[in-house]
Each structure stands twice: as structure tokens, then as C-alpha cells.
């Protein structure tokens, strides 16, 4: 559970799942927008070489002169990489395909797993007064995802409401355990978020039941529905909260933000 009062700096949450297409980037963008709507200052770290979070927030490829690649590989100053978005209170460290070579380029670096951690712990971070930093991880358990987990206080796991949804989750949990044991003892699971949920679908209901039976209080009460507005919003380079502020999808992400910040009944593991 997030507790801003016990942290000197921002709460850092890695949004991760090694399986693609589960709503990871969509969740990072819209949760960030919902937190900003609650008047928190939020930074998104786009750590996916596809750069979808950057595109989804309106950052053109031609405007990404400095990116997370330069931040972690070349030790670029944060101030050079940060870009404002159209959402008040929401900034982003953008990404490009250049980041895909980071695994190979950093293999000989003894601090390779701590590069993002060190970048986000610089004294200059405090000058931006962020409350939350959300890291959009790539859909794999590679060095970039390890960097995110070493840097983070917790991991938020989007889980698609369909067959085999829980398959592969065990590998992610093992990775989190390994990171706890070797590099980040304080790392916790912020929660598991059911996405693309359709209450009319018996399979989706079964996935929900299985998730709650197996993971208990780790599963957020909020579920993100399968919603056409959520799917359309990225093509307009907007969060769904801006694209259709009254849609079911937008309101669900608002519920998630409130649960993340204020719900004391759910305990992170």
C-alpha cells in the first residue's frame, strides 16, 4: 500500500508483466493521468523500446533527442530527458528503439542492474517534487525490467482476464523474489490489476475468481473493463481520461488511483 508519509522522495512503482498485450502501457498512462487528476505530481519512465507510453502521451519521435537510453547508458542529466505532457502535473522520460540495445551494451557494466535506481536517486530528483514515478517496463524479464525492479518500491502487475492469464505469473513472482534477495530487499508487490474485464463473459469471471483465490488481497478491487474508448485513446495520443473523460474506462482508472492512494484495506506483499 502506498504511504507517501514514510518516503522522503517519490513512490516508485514498476508496471510489469513479461507477457505482452495485457494493458501494461495503457495502465501506466491512465493511472498516471488519474493520479495527476488527484493533484499528485507524476513522472512516467518509458522503459520499453517500443516507446508506446511516449507516443500515447503525445511525444513525437522527432522530439525525443534525449531519452531513457541516454539516461541509463550515457548518464544524461534528468533535466535533459524530462518532457512535459499536455496533462497538468504529468511528465515523462521518453523512449525510442535505441533502448533495445541496452542489454548488450551494458553487459560488461558491473552496476548494470542499478543504473535506473541511481538515476532516480540523484539529488536533483527532489527539485521536481514528484509524488509518484511509474515505470512502464518492456514485455520481458530482461535487464531493463530488472533495472525497474531494483529502482522501484513496488511492482504493479496488470493481468488480462482471459485463458492462461495466471500462466507465467509465477515466473514474474520468482523474479521479484530474486530481486528482493539480491538487490532490493524492500521491493513489494503493489497489487495485481485485472484488465480487459468483461462481466458478461463466464471465462473472465472464472479468471477473477482464480486470481482472488490464489492471490487474495494482492488483487485490486478495481478492475479495468474491456472498453472501446480505452483502446481508441492511444491513437489520439491521449489518456482515456482526456479522450473520453466520462467513459467507463476513464472512471475505472480513477477508481484504481483512489484505491492505490487511499485504500488501507489492501496490503502490498
C-alpha positions as CSV (number, residue, x, y, z in Angstrom):
1,X,0.0,0.0,0.0
2,X,1.4,3.4,-0.9
3,X,2.3,5.6,2.1
4,X,3.7,8.8,1.0
5,X,4.3,10.0,4.5
6,X,7.1,7.4,5.1
7,X,9.1,8.3,2.0
8,X,11.5,11.2,1.6
9,X,11.1,11.1,-2.2
10,X,8.5,9.9,-4.7
11,X,6.8,6.5,-4.5
12,X,8.3,4.4,-7.4
13,X,6.1,1.8,-8.9
14,X,7.2,-0.6,-11.8
15,X,4.3,-1.6,-14.0
16,X,5.4,-5.0,-15.2
17,X,4.3,-8.2,-16.8
18,X,6.6,-10.3,-19.1
19,X,3.5,-11.1,-21.3
20,X,2.6,-8.5,-23.9
21,X,-0.9,-7.3,-24.6
22,X,-2.1,-7.2,-21.0
23,X,-2.7,-3.5,-20.8
24,X,0.7,-2.6,-19.2
25,X,1.3,0.6,-21.0
26,X,-2.3,1.6,-21.0
27,X,-2.4,1.2,-17.3
28,X,0.8,3.2,-16.8
29,X,-0.5,6.1,-18.9
30,X,-4.0,6.2,-17.4
31,X,-3.1,5.5,-13.8
32,X,-0.6,8.4,-14.1
33,X,-3.3,10.7,-15.6
34,X,-5.7,9.7,-12.8
35,X,-3.1,10.4,-10.1
36,X,-2.4,13.8,-11.7
37,X,-6.1,14.5,-11.7
38,X,-5.9,13.9,-7.9
39,X,-3.3,16.7,-7.9
40,X,-0.3,14.5,-7.4
41,X,2.8,15.2,-9.4
42,X,3.7,12.2,-11.5
43,X,6.5,11.1,-13.7
44,X,6.3,8.2,-16.2
45,X,9.6,6.4,-17.1
46,X,9.2,4.8,-20.5
47,X,11.5,1.9,-20.3
48,X,10.0,0.0,-23.2
49,X,12.0,0.3,-26.5
50,X,8.7,0.4,-28.4
51,X,8.1,3.8,-26.8
52,X,4.3,3.4,-26.7
53,X,3.9,5.3,-23.5
54,X,5.7,8.3,-25.1
55,X,3.6,8.1,-28.2
56,X,0.4,7.6,-26.1
57,X,1.2,10.9,-24.3
58,X,1.8,12.9,-27.5
59,X,5.6,12.9,-27.5
60,X,6.6,12.8,-31.2
61,X,9.6,10.6,-32.2
62,X,11.3,13.7,-33.7
63,X,11.2,15.4,-30.3
64,X,12.9,12.6,-28.4
65,X,16.5,13.9,-28.6
66,X,17.3,12.7,-25.0
67,X,15.6,9.5,-23.8
68,X,15.8,6.8,-21.1
69,X,18.6,5.3,-23.2
70,X,20.8,8.4,-22.7
71,X,19.7,8.5,-19.0
72,X,20.9,5.0,-18.1
73,X,23.6,4.3,-20.8
74,X,25.2,7.8,-21.1
75,X,24.3,9.1,-17.6
76,X,22.5,12.1,-19.1
77,X,21.1,14.7,-16.6
78,X,17.4,14.1,-15.8
79,X,16.6,17.7,-16.7
80,X,17.7,17.0,-20.3
81,X,15.4,13.9,-20.6
82,X,12.2,15.0,-18.9
83,X,9.4,16.3,-21.1
84,X,6.1,17.8,-20.1
85,X,2.9,16.4,-21.4
86,X,-0.5,18.0,-22.0
87,X,-1.7,16.7,-18.7
88,X,-1.0,19.1,-15.8
89,X,1.3,17.6,-13.3
90,X,2.4,14.7,-15.5
91,X,5.8,14.4,-17.1
92,X,7.6,11.7,-18.9
93,X,11.1,10.3,-19.6
94,X,10.5,9.2,-23.2
95,X,11.9,6.2,-25.0
96,X,13.0,5.1,-28.5
97,X,14.0,1.9,-30.2
98,X,17.7,2.7,-29.3
99,X,16.9,1.3,-25.8
100,X,16.6,-2.2,-27.3
101,X,20.4,-2.4,-27.5
102,X,20.9,-1.5,-23.8
103,X,21.0,-5.2,-22.7
104,X,24.1,-5.8,-24.9
105,X,25.8,-2.5,-24.3
106,X,25.6,-2.8,-20.5
107,X,26.5,-6.4,-20.1
108,X,30.1,-5.5,-19.0
109,X,29.0,-2.8,-16.6
110,X,29.3,-4.0,-13.0
111,X,26.5,-1.7,-11.9
112,X,24.2,-2.6,-14.9
113,X,21.2,-3.6,-12.7
114,X,21.4,-0.3,-10.6
115,X,21.6,2.3,-13.4
116,X,18.0,3.4,-13.3
117,X,18.0,3.2,-9.5
118,X,21.0,5.5,-9.4
119,X,19.4,7.9,-11.9
120,X,16.2,8.2,-9.9
121,X,18.0,8.7,-6.6
122,X,20.0,11.7,-7.7
123,X,19.6,14.8,-5.5
124,X,18.1,16.7,-8.5
125,X,15.1,14.4,-8.3
126,X,13.9,16.3,-5.2
127,X,13.7,19.5,-7.1
128,X,10.8,18.2,-9.2
129,X,8.7,17.3,-6.2
130,X,7.1,14.2,-7.8
131,X,4.8,12.1,-5.6
132,X,4.8,9.1,-7.9
133,X,7.1,7.7,-10.5
134,X,5.6,4.9,-12.7
135,X,8.0,2.8,-14.8
136,X,6.5,1.3,-17.9
137,X,8.5,-1.9,-18.3
138,X,9.1,-3.9,-21.5
139,X,7.1,-7.1,-22.0
140,X,10.0,-9.3,-20.9
141,X,12.1,-10.1,-17.9
142,X,15.3,-8.6,-19.3
143,X,17.9,-6.2,-17.9
144,X,15.6,-3.2,-18.4
145,X,12.9,-4.9,-16.3
146,X,15.5,-5.8,-13.6
147,X,16.6,-2.2,-13.6
148,X,13.0,-1.1,-13.0
149,X,12.5,-3.5,-10.1
150,X,15.8,-2.6,-8.5
151,X,14.7,1.1,-8.7
152,X,11.1,0.6,-7.5
153,X,9.5,0.4,-4.2
154,X,6.8,-1.9,-5.6
155,X,5.5,-3.7,-8.7
156,X,2.0,-3.4,-10.1
157,X,1.1,-6.3,-12.3
158,X,-1.6,-6.0,-15.0
159,X,-3.3,-9.3,-15.6
160,X,-5.5,-9.8,-18.7
161,X,-8.8,-11.5,-17.9
162,X,-8.5,-14.4,-20.3
163,X,-7.4,-18.1,-20.5
164,X,-3.9,-18.8,-19.3
165,X,-3.9,-15.4,-17.6
166,X,-2.2,-16.8,-14.5
167,X,0.3,-18.8,-16.5
168,X,3.7,-17.1,-16.4
169,X,2.8,-15.0,-13.4
170,X,4.8,-17.5,-11.3
171,X,8.0,-16.6,-13.2
172,X,7.4,-12.9,-12.5
173,X,6.9,-13.6,-8.8
174,X,10.1,-15.6,-8.8
175,X,12.0,-12.7,-10.4
176,X,10.6,-10.3,-7.8
177,X,11.8,-12.7,-5.1
178,X,15.2,-12.9,-6.6
179,X,15.4,-9.1,-6.8
180,X,14.4,-8.9,-3.1
181,X,17.2,-11.4,-2.2
182,X,20.0,-9.8,-4.2
183,X,19.4,-6.1,-4.9
184,X,16.3,-4.6,-3.4
185,X,15.1,-6.1,-0.1
186,X,12.3,-3.6,0.2
187,X,10.6,-4.5,-3.1
188,X,6.9,-5.4,-2.7
189,X,4.0,-6.3,-4.9
190,X,1.8,-3.3,-5.0
191,X,-1.1,-5.3,-6.5
192,X,-2.4,-7.4,-9.4
193,X,-4.8,-5.5,-11.7
194,X,-7.3,-7.4,-13.8
195,X,-7.6,-5.7,-17.2
196,X,-9.8,-6.1,-20.2
197,X,-12.5,-7.5,-17.9
198,X,-15.9,-8.3,-19.4
199,X,-18.5,-9.2,-16.7
200,X,-20.7,-10.8,-19.4
201,X,-18.0,-13.4,-20.1
202,X,-18.0,-16.5,-17.9
203,X,-14.3,-17.1,-18.6
204,X,-13.4,-13.6,-17.3
205,X,-15.4,-14.2,-14.1
206,X,-13.5,-17.5,-13.7
207,X,-10.2,-15.8,-14.1
208,X,-11.2,-13.2,-11.5
209,X,-12.2,-16.0,-9.1
210,X,-9.0,-17.9,-9.7
211,X,-6.9,-14.8,-9.2
212,X,-8.6,-13.8,-5.9
213,X,-8.5,-17.4,-4.7
214,X,-4.8,-17.7,-5.4
215,X,-3.6,-14.2,-4.7
216,X,-6.1,-13.0,-2.1
217,X,-5.7,-9.3,-1.1
218,X,-3.0,-8.7,-3.7
219,X,-5.7,-8.3,-6.3
220,X,-7.1,-4.8,-6.6
221,X,-10.8,-4.5,-6.1
222,X,-10.8,-2.2,-9.1
223,X,-11.0,-4.0,-12.4
224,X,-10.4,-2.3,-15.8
225,X,-13.2,-3.2,-18.2
226,X,-12.9,-4.1,-21.9
227,X,-13.8,-0.6,-23.2
228,X,-13.5,0.7,-26.8
229,X,-12.6,4.2,-25.5
230,X,-9.6,2.9,-23.7
231,X,-8.5,1.2,-26.9
232,X,-9.1,4.2,-29.1
233,X,-7.4,6.8,-26.9
234,X,-3.7,6.0,-27.7
235,X,-4.3,6.6,-31.4
236,X,-5.2,10.2,-30.4
237,X,-2.1,10.4,-28.2
238,X,-4.2,10.9,-25.1
239,X,-5.1,9.0,-21.9
240,X,-8.7,7.9,-21.9
241,X,-9.3,10.4,-19.1
242,X,-8.7,13.2,-21.6
243,X,-10.1,11.4,-24.7
244,X,-13.5,10.5,-23.1
245,X,-13.5,11.7,-19.5
246,X,-16.9,10.2,-18.7
247,X,-16.3,6.7,-20.2
248,X,-16.4,3.6,-18.1
249,X,-12.7,3.1,-18.7
250,X,-11.7,6.6,-17.5
251,X,-13.8,6.1,-14.3
252,X,-12.2,2.7,-13.7
253,X,-8.7,4.2,-13.8
254,X,-9.9,6.9,-11.4
255,X,-11.1,4.2,-9.1
256,X,-7.7,2.5,-9.3
257,X,-5.9,5.7,-8.5
258,X,-8.0,6.2,-5.4
259,X,-7.6,2.6,-4.3
260,X,-3.8,2.9,-4.8
261,X,-3.6,6.0,-2.7
262,X,-6.3,5.8,-0.1
263,X,-7.5,2.2,0.4
264,X,-5.9,0.9,3.6
265,X,-7.7,-2.5,3.5
266,X,-5.4,-3.9,0.7
267,X,-1.9,-4.7,1.9
268,X,1.0,-4.9,-0.5
269,X,3.1,-8.1,-0.2
